[in-house]
């Protein structure tokens, strides 16, 4: 691995780690469904950035780009289905609070 690729990988860790940490904190600490979706998006973007930087560092950028395009397509499907579920929960409970949806049955 070239020295400049390692330097690029180290430089991007400054962005990847806080982005993933913010997404994880947003997923774990919140009680709002919309914030959970935002946290999921942040973690996916951190993973996307990590895959691209790793592909550049290893010299397999084309493979990394193909994986990222697949990840983006899967991410769009998951977020759109999750947004529909959140909308349905909001229509039933008139709230986006996770605590109020725990007693739902059916």
PyMOL commands that set and color helices and strands:
alter all, ss='L'
color gray80, all
select helices_A, chain A and resi 3-29+33-58+61-93+98-101
alter helices_A, ss='H'
color red, helices_A
deselect
rebuild
show_as cartoon
